[in-house]
Amino acid sequence: MSTSDAATFRLGVLGSGKGSNFVALAEACRTGQVPARVALVLSDVADAGILDRARERGISAEYLAPGRYRTKLDEVSEPAYVEALQAVKVDLVVLAGFMRILKGDFLRAFPQRVVNIHPSLLPAFPGLEAWRQALEYGVRVTGVTVHLVDHGIDTGPIVAQEAVPVLDDDTPATLHERLQRVEHRLYPAAVAAMATGRIRVDGRRVVGGPSAMGMGTEA
Ligand code: GRF
């Protein structure tokens, strides 16, 4: 199937940072592991690495000014993000390190079609620097969560989770790096499940996502 086929599942990726999850996803699309293509990358940070990573792959990438708030999009910028994504007919909005809260009209424009990745086993350690929170709390196991985005912060229905051990000599940097290696595998797997229509949302429960790995599901 040609990548310009109208039937191709189209992703819009939003990110504020270096874009390593975007790269993992774009590679998985290129190799066919994820039956989708990235139609557009948007960033609220003009010099974000994610924009460079997209452009060097020939993927459309735009900086869209976020407006006057620090943690969310303002009344002018939010509709601009929605319009840019709708203009290229995205089927799924993928947050890949997007550092602003999306609410209201944005979520209504893409109902149950916005997905995020978070570096902890939610509902533990929502918010910023979850790996540092895990280390400071002293948990022996943390992990990665892929979830649908709702009005809360890191609260939406969970699509996929994978546990990651905390080692005795971990620093925030080494734990974050181990979590990111898992993110780069789990996010494409979760997006593939969504692109192929395998998941079903039933209240808070999402059925059909990638199964948890290394979690001893055998009887
Ligand atoms: C990831 O650790 C993700 O869990 C969090 O933001 C980070 C983005 O990293 N939501 P990158 O820009 O994809 O490298």
py3Dmol code that shows the C-alpha trace and the ligand (Angstrom):
import py3Dmol

protein = """\
ATOM      1  CA  MET A   1       0.000   0.000   0.000  1.00  0.00           C
ATOM      2  CA  SER A   2       1.352   3.402  -0.916  1.00  0.00           C
ATOM      3  CA  THR A   3       2.014   5.753   1.976  1.00  0.00           C
ATOM      4  CA  SER A   4      -0.116   8.388   0.275  1.00  0.00           C
ATOM      5  CA  ASP A   5      -3.092   6.018   0.175  1.00  0.00           C
ATOM      6  CA  ALA A   6      -6.153   7.799   1.590  1.00  0.00           C
ATOM      7  CA  ALA A   7      -6.804   4.692   3.700  1.00  0.00           C
ATOM      8  CA  THR A   8      -3.504   5.059   5.537  1.00  0.00           C
ATOM      9  CA  PHE A   9      -3.947   5.765   9.244  1.00  0.00           C
ATOM     10  CA  ARG A  10      -2.550   9.220   9.858  1.00  0.00           C
ATOM     11  CA  LEU A  11      -0.702  10.353  12.948  1.00  0.00           C
ATOM     12  CA  GLY A  12      -0.206  13.895  14.205  1.00  0.00           C
ATOM     13  CA  VAL A  13       2.666  14.048  16.677  1.00  0.00           C
ATOM     14  CA  LEU A  14       3.060  16.844  19.264  1.00  0.00           C
ATOM     15  CA  GLY A  15       6.339  17.269  21.112  1.00  0.00           C
ATOM     16  CA  SER A  16       8.386  19.875  22.959  1.00  0.00           C
ATOM     17  CA  GLY A  17      11.720  18.103  23.327  1.00  0.00           C
ATOM     18  CA  LYS A  18      14.341  15.967  21.678  1.00  0.00           C
ATOM     19  CA  GLY A  19      11.870  13.649  19.970  1.00  0.00           C
ATOM     20  CA  SER A  20      13.283  10.198  20.676  1.00  0.00           C
ATOM     21  CA  ASN A  21       9.786   8.708  20.928  1.00  0.00           C
ATOM     22  CA  PHE A  22       8.853  10.379  17.667  1.00  0.00           C
ATOM     23  CA  VAL A  23      11.925   8.815  16.025  1.00  0.00           C
ATOM     24  CA  ALA A  24      10.980   5.359  17.330  1.00  0.00           C
ATOM     25  CA  LEU A  25       7.452   5.806  16.015  1.00  0.00           C
ATOM     26  CA  ALA A  26       8.543   7.175  12.638  1.00  0.00           C
ATOM     27  CA  GLU A  27      10.957   4.248  12.208  1.00  0.00           C
ATOM     28  CA  ALA A  28       8.217   1.774  13.155  1.00  0.00           C
ATOM     29  CA  CYS A  29       5.951   3.368  10.530  1.00  0.00           C
ATOM     30  CA  ARG A  30       8.724   3.201   7.946  1.00  0.00           C
ATOM     31  CA  THR A  31       9.370  -0.499   8.539  1.00  0.00           C
ATOM     32  CA  GLY A  32       5.659  -1.310   8.613  1.00  0.00           C
ATOM     33  CA  GLN A  33       5.594  -2.385  12.253  1.00  0.00           C
ATOM     34  CA  VAL A  34       3.049   0.404  12.731  1.00  0.00           C
ATOM     35  CA  PRO A  35       0.593   0.506   9.813  1.00  0.00           C
ATOM     36  CA  ALA A  36       0.374   4.294   9.781  1.00  0.00           C
ATOM     37  CA  ARG A  37       2.262   7.340   8.686  1.00  0.00           C
ATOM     38  CA  VAL A  38       3.192  10.540  10.480  1.00  0.00           C
ATOM     39  CA  ALA A  39       1.300  13.273   8.632  1.00  0.00           C
ATOM     40  CA  LEU A  40       2.488  16.201  10.742  1.00  0.00           C
ATOM     41  CA  VAL A  41       4.692  17.086  13.704  1.00  0.00           C
ATOM     42  CA  LEU A  42       3.855  20.175  15.751  1.00  0.00           C
ATOM     43  CA  SER A  43       5.897  21.750  18.506  1.00  0.00           C
ATOM     44  CA  ASP A  44       5.398  24.614  20.937  1.00  0.00           C
ATOM     45  CA  VAL A  45       9.197  25.070  21.093  1.00  0.00           C
ATOM     46  CA  ALA A  46      10.733  26.719  18.024  1.00  0.00           C
ATOM     47  CA  ASP A  47      14.099  24.944  18.281  1.00  0.00           C
ATOM     48  CA  ALA A  48      12.882  21.586  19.599  1.00  0.00           C
ATOM     49  CA  GLY A  49      14.879  18.598  18.383  1.00  0.00           C
ATOM     50  CA  ILE A  50      11.673  16.831  17.382  1.00  0.00           C
ATOM     51  CA  LEU A  51      11.178  19.359  14.541  1.00  0.00           C
ATOM     52  CA  ASP A  52      14.678  18.649  13.181  1.00  0.00           C
ATOM     53  CA  ARG A  53      14.193  14.879  13.526  1.00  0.00           C
ATOM     54  CA  ALA A  54      10.964  15.170  11.496  1.00  0.00           C
ATOM     55  CA  ARG A  55      12.352  17.466   8.797  1.00  0.00           C
ATOM     56  CA  GLU A  56      15.402  15.283   8.224  1.00  0.00           C
ATOM     57  CA  ARG A  57      12.939  12.449   7.513  1.00  0.00           C
ATOM     58  CA  GLY A  58      10.930  14.559   5.071  1.00  0.00           C
ATOM     59  CA  ILE A  59       7.967  14.779   7.449  1.00  0.00           C
ATOM     60  CA  SER A  60       6.079  18.101   7.710  1.00  0.00           C
ATOM     61  CA  ALA A  61       6.990  19.829  10.938  1.00  0.00           C
ATOM     62  CA  GLU A  62       5.838  23.187  12.253  1.00  0.00           C
ATOM     63  CA  TYR A  63       6.389  25.362  15.270  1.00  0.00           C
ATOM     64  CA  LEU A  64       3.065  26.749  16.437  1.00  0.00           C
ATOM     65  CA  ALA A  65       3.328  29.479  19.067  1.00  0.00           C
ATOM     66  CA  PRO A  66       1.605  28.326  22.256  1.00  0.00           C
ATOM     67  CA  GLY A  67       0.430  31.754  23.356  1.00  0.00           C
ATOM     68  CA  ARG A  68       0.499  33.474  26.703  1.00  0.00           C
ATOM     69  CA  TYR A  69       0.351  30.606  29.192  1.00  0.00           C
ATOM     70  CA  ARG A  70       3.182  28.457  30.467  1.00  0.00           C
ATOM     71  CA  THR A  71       1.457  25.080  30.918  1.00  0.00           C
ATOM     72  CA  LYS A  72      -1.353  25.091  28.352  1.00  0.00           C
ATOM     73  CA  LEU A  73      -2.301  26.490  24.943  1.00  0.00           C
ATOM     74  CA  ASP A  74      -4.170  29.779  24.947  1.00  0.00           C
ATOM     75  CA  GLU A  75      -7.496  30.650  23.257  1.00  0.00           C
ATOM     76  CA  VAL A  76      -5.760  31.531  19.988  1.00  0.00           C
ATOM     77  CA  SER A  77      -3.202  28.776  19.803  1.00  0.00           C
ATOM     78  CA  GLU A  78      -5.443  25.844  20.756  1.00  0.00           C
ATOM     79  CA  PRO A  79      -7.725  26.247  17.707  1.00  0.00           C
ATOM     80  CA  ALA A  80      -4.609  26.728  15.561  1.00  0.00           C
ATOM     81  CA  TYR A  81      -3.294  23.328  16.715  1.00  0.00           C
ATOM     82  CA  VAL A  82      -6.694  21.704  16.096  1.00  0.00           C
ATOM     83  CA  GLU A  83      -6.958  23.224  12.612  1.00  0.00           C
ATOM     84  CA  ALA A  84      -3.443  22.193  11.612  1.00  0.00           C
ATOM     85  CA  LEU A  85      -4.131  18.601  12.663  1.00  0.00           C
ATOM     86  CA  GLN A  86      -7.571  18.492  11.056  1.00  0.00           C
ATOM     87  CA  ALA A  87      -6.215  19.999   7.832  1.00  0.00           C
ATOM     88  CA  VAL A  88      -4.068  16.889   7.321  1.00  0.00           C
ATOM     89  CA  LYS A  89      -6.865  14.614   8.541  1.00  0.00           C
ATOM     90  CA  VAL A  90      -5.100  12.959  11.433  1.00  0.00           C
ATOM     91  CA  ASP A  91      -6.726   9.833  12.844  1.00  0.00           C
ATOM     92  CA  LEU A  92      -4.728   9.891  16.070  1.00  0.00           C
ATOM     93  CA  VAL A  93      -2.886  12.623  17.967  1.00  0.00           C
ATOM     94  CA  VAL A  94       0.274  11.219  19.556  1.00  0.00           C
ATOM     95  CA  LEU A  95       1.824  13.216  22.395  1.00  0.00           C
ATOM     96  CA  ALA A  96       5.551  12.583  22.497  1.00  0.00           C
ATOM     97  CA  GLY A  97       6.949  14.763  25.234  1.00  0.00           C
ATOM     98  CA  PHE A  98       4.473  17.619  24.681  1.00  0.00           C
ATOM     99  CA  MET A  99       4.834  19.737  27.808  1.00  0.00           C
ATOM    100  CA  ARG A 100       1.411  21.399  27.812  1.00  0.00           C
ATOM    101  CA  ILE A 101      -1.932  20.229  29.149  1.00  0.00           C
ATOM    102  CA  LEU A 102      -4.615  19.733  26.495  1.00  0.00           C
ATOM    103  CA  LYS A 103      -8.205  20.232  27.529  1.00  0.00           C
ATOM    104  CA  GLY A 104     -11.694  21.220  26.388  1.00  0.00           C
ATOM    105  CA  ASP A 105     -12.031  21.971  22.727  1.00  0.00           C
ATOM    106  CA  PHE A 106      -8.844  20.154  21.772  1.00  0.00           C
ATOM    107  CA  LEU A 107      -9.998  16.866  23.327  1.00  0.00           C
ATOM    108  CA  ARG A 108     -13.524  17.333  21.934  1.00  0.00           C
ATOM    109  CA  ALA A 109     -12.017  17.680  18.448  1.00  0.00           C
ATOM    110  CA  PHE A 110     -10.321  14.259  18.785  1.00  0.00           C
ATOM    111  CA  PRO A 111     -12.515  12.190  21.112  1.00  0.00           C
ATOM    112  CA  GLN A 112     -10.540   9.246  22.540  1.00  0.00           C
ATOM    113  CA  ARG A 113      -8.040   9.975  19.799  1.00  0.00           C
ATOM    114  CA  VAL A 114      -5.259  11.582  21.817  1.00  0.00           C
ATOM    115  CA  VAL A 115      -2.639   9.298  23.331  1.00  0.00           C
ATOM    116  CA  ASN A 116       0.278  10.010  25.652  1.00  0.00           C
ATOM    117  CA  ILE A 117       3.271   8.176  27.050  1.00  0.00           C
ATOM    118  CA  HIS A 118       4.357   8.651  30.645  1.00  0.00           C
ATOM    119  CA  PRO A 119       7.510   7.313  32.332  1.00  0.00           C
ATOM    120  CA  SER A 120       5.902   5.634  35.353  1.00  0.00           C
ATOM    121  CA  LEU A 121       3.341   2.973  36.144  1.00  0.00           C
ATOM    122  CA  LEU A 122       0.332   5.272  36.467  1.00  0.00           C
ATOM    123  CA  PRO A 123      -1.456   6.156  38.667  1.00  0.00           C
ATOM    124  CA  ALA A 124       1.860   6.333  40.537  1.00  0.00           C
ATOM    125  CA  PHE A 125       3.988   9.424  39.912  1.00  0.00           C
ATOM    126  CA  PRO A 126       1.954  11.583  37.516  1.00  0.00           C
ATOM    127  CA  GLY A 127       3.428  14.909  36.446  1.00  0.00           C
ATOM    128  CA  LEU A 128       6.972  16.009  35.824  1.00  0.00           C
ATOM    129  CA  GLU A 129      10.182  13.924  36.087  1.00  0.00           C
ATOM    130  CA  ALA A 130       8.373  10.741  37.091  1.00  0.00           C
ATOM    131  CA  TRP A 131      11.670   8.821  37.128  1.00  0.00           C
ATOM    132  CA  ARG A 132      13.029  11.210  39.762  1.00  0.00           C
ATOM    133  CA  GLN A 133       9.822  10.875  41.786  1.00  0.00           C
ATOM    134  CA  ALA A 134      10.182   7.064  41.653  1.00  0.00           C
ATOM    135  CA  LEU A 135      13.804   7.197  42.815  1.00  0.00           C
ATOM    136  CA  GLU A 136      13.024   9.612  45.619  1.00  0.00           C
ATOM    137  CA  TYR A 137      10.078   7.505  46.788  1.00  0.00           C
ATOM    138  CA  GLY A 138      12.260   4.398  46.787  1.00  0.00           C
ATOM    139  CA  VAL A 139      10.095   2.069  44.686  1.00  0.00           C
ATOM    140  CA  ARG A 140      11.896  -1.035  43.392  1.00  0.00           C
ATOM    141  CA  VAL A 141       9.761  -1.220  40.252  1.00  0.00           C
ATOM    142  CA  THR A 142       8.520   1.607  38.066  1.00  0.00           C
ATOM    143  CA  GLY A 143       7.678   1.538  34.375  1.00  0.00           C
ATOM    144  CA  VAL A 144       6.032   3.094  31.367  1.00  0.00           C
ATOM    145  CA  THR A 145       2.359   3.813  30.654  1.00  0.00           C
ATOM    146  CA  VAL A 146       0.620   4.611  27.381  1.00  0.00           C
ATOM    147  CA  HIS A 147      -2.770   6.166  28.029  1.00  0.00           C
ATOM    148  CA  LEU A 148      -5.589   8.027  26.339  1.00  0.00           C
ATOM    149  CA  VAL A 149      -5.672  11.686  27.283  1.00  0.00           C
ATOM    150  CA  ASP A 150      -8.599  13.011  29.295  1.00  0.00           C
ATOM    151  CA  HIS A 151      -9.090  16.255  31.233  1.00  0.00           C
ATOM    152  CA  GLY A 152      -6.779  15.299  34.090  1.00  0.00           C
ATOM    153  CA  ILE A 153      -3.002  15.181  34.283  1.00  0.00           C
ATOM    154  CA  ASP A 154      -1.855  11.663  33.304  1.00  0.00           C
ATOM    155  CA  THR A 155      -5.244  10.230  34.324  1.00  0.00           C
ATOM    156  CA  GLY A 156      -6.800   8.809  31.132  1.00  0.00           C
ATOM    157  CA  PRO A 157      -7.659   5.150  30.387  1.00  0.00           C
ATOM    158  CA  ILE A 158      -4.564   2.963  30.178  1.00  0.00           C
ATOM    159  CA  VAL A 159      -3.717   1.354  26.824  1.00  0.00           C
ATOM    160  CA  ALA A 160      -0.415  -0.346  27.729  1.00  0.00           C
ATOM    161  CA  GLN A 161       2.022  -0.642  30.617  1.00  0.00           C
ATOM    162  CA  GLU A 162       5.384  -2.234  31.126  1.00  0.00           C
ATOM    163  CA  ALA A 163       7.347  -2.583  34.353  1.00  0.00           C
ATOM    164  CA  VAL A 164      10.982  -1.475  34.650  1.00  0.00           C
ATOM    165  CA  PRO A 165      13.182  -2.321  37.672  1.00  0.00           C
ATOM    166  CA  VAL A 166      14.893   0.350  39.735  1.00  0.00           C
ATOM    167  CA  LEU A 167      18.507  -0.736  40.364  1.00  0.00           C
ATOM    168  CA  ASP A 168      20.561  -0.021  43.479  1.00  0.00           C
ATOM    169  CA  ASP A 169      23.006   2.235  41.683  1.00  0.00           C
ATOM    170  CA  ASP A 170      20.468   4.084  39.548  1.00  0.00           C
ATOM    171  CA  THR A 171      20.691   7.834  39.159  1.00  0.00           C
ATOM    172  CA  PRO A 172      17.851   9.868  37.661  1.00  0.00           C
ATOM    173  CA  ALA A 173      19.731   9.765  34.359  1.00  0.00           C
ATOM    174  CA  THR A 174      20.301   5.979  34.248  1.00  0.00           C
ATOM    175  CA  LEU A 175      16.713   5.212  35.276  1.00  0.00           C
ATOM    176  CA  HIS A 176      15.321   7.657  32.723  1.00  0.00           C
ATOM    177  CA  GLU A 177      17.460   6.058  30.022  1.00  0.00           C
ATOM    178  CA  ARG A 178      16.194   2.551  30.921  1.00  0.00           C
ATOM    179  CA  LEU A 179      12.603   3.824  30.877  1.00  0.00           C
ATOM    180  CA  GLN A 180      13.100   5.468  27.501  1.00  0.00           C
ATOM    181  CA  ARG A 181      14.374   2.233  25.957  1.00  0.00           C
ATOM    182  CA  VAL A 182      11.064   0.648  26.970  1.00  0.00           C
ATOM    183  CA  GLU A 183       9.097   3.680  25.747  1.00  0.00           C
ATOM    184  CA  HIS A 184      10.622   3.314  22.295  1.00  0.00           C
ATOM    185  CA  ARG A 185       9.236  -0.223  22.068  1.00  0.00           C
ATOM    186  CA  LEU A 186       5.932   0.170  23.915  1.00  0.00           C
ATOM    187  CA  TYR A 187       4.684   3.333  22.190  1.00  0.00           C
ATOM    188  CA  PRO A 188       4.909   1.916  18.644  1.00  0.00           C
ATOM    189  CA  ALA A 189       3.237  -1.307  19.832  1.00  0.00           C
ATOM    190  CA  ALA A 190       0.376   0.644  21.408  1.00  0.00           C
ATOM    191  CA  VAL A 191      -0.059   2.919  18.381  1.00  0.00           C
ATOM    192  CA  ALA A 192      -0.080  -0.162  16.119  1.00  0.00           C
ATOM    193  CA  ALA A 193      -2.919  -1.610  18.200  1.00  0.00           C
ATOM    194  CA  MET A 194      -4.846   1.639  17.811  1.00  0.00           C
ATOM    195  CA  ALA A 195      -4.115   1.984  14.095  1.00  0.00           C
ATOM    196  CA  THR A 196      -5.421  -1.500  13.411  1.00  0.00           C
ATOM    197  CA  GLY A 197      -8.561  -0.912  15.475  1.00  0.00           C
ATOM    198  CA  ARG A 198      -7.650  -3.625  17.976  1.00  0.00           C
ATOM    199  CA  ILE A 199      -8.444  -1.590  21.066  1.00  0.00           C
ATOM    200  CA  ARG A 200     -11.871  -0.981  22.546  1.00  0.00           C
ATOM    201  CA  VAL A 201     -12.536   1.547  25.289  1.00  0.00           C
ATOM    202  CA  ASP A 202     -15.026   0.452  27.932  1.00  0.00           C
ATOM    203  CA  GLY A 203     -15.209   3.154  30.582  1.00  0.00           C
ATOM    204  CA  ARG A 204     -11.792   3.267  32.211  1.00  0.00           C
ATOM    205  CA  ARG A 205     -10.749  -0.052  30.726  1.00  0.00           C
ATOM    206  CA  VAL A 206      -9.052  -0.344  27.367  1.00  0.00           C
ATOM    207  CA  VAL A 207      -9.221  -3.831  25.916  1.00  0.00           C
ATOM    208  CA  GLY A 208      -6.919  -5.140  23.199  1.00  0.00           C
ATOM    209  CA  GLY A 209      -3.749  -3.126  23.826  1.00  0.00           C
ATOM    210  CA  PRO A 210      -0.326  -4.779  23.777  1.00  0.00           C
ATOM    211  CA  SER A 211      -0.040  -7.236  26.642  1.00  0.00           C
ATOM    212  CA  ALA A 212       2.220  -6.438  29.568  1.00  0.00           C
ATOM    213  CA  MET A 213       5.635  -8.018  29.107  1.00  0.00           C
ATOM    214  CA  GLY A 214       7.649  -9.802  31.743  1.00  0.00           C
ATOM    215  CA  MET A 215       4.791  -9.614  34.199  1.00  0.00           C
ATOM    216  CA  GLY A 216       4.314 -13.332  34.887  1.00  0.00           C
ATOM    217  CA  THR A 217       0.892 -13.695  33.301  1.00  0.00           C
ATOM    218  CA  GLU A 218       1.319 -17.490  33.142  1.00  0.00           C
ATOM    219  CA  ALA A 219      -0.855 -19.450  35.599  1.00  0.00           C
TER     220      ALA A 219
END
"""
ligand_1 = """\
14
GRF
C 9.376 10.844 27.476
O 10.163 10.381 28.543
C 7.915 10.689 27.771
O 7.625 9.676 28.656
C 7.530 12.003 28.366
O 8.326 12.945 27.703
C 9.535 12.339 27.270
C 9.760 12.699 25.834
O 11.035 12.332 25.392
N 6.105 12.222 28.219
P 11.397 12.387 23.853
O 11.299 13.842 23.424
O 10.465 11.507 23.102
O 12.802 11.896 23.791
"""
view = py3Dmol.view(width=600, height=400)
view.addModel(protein, "pdb")
view.setStyle({"model": 0}, {"cartoon": {"style": "trace"}})
view.addModel(ligand_1, "xyz")
view.setStyle({"model": 1}, {"stick": {}})
view.zoomTo()
view.show()
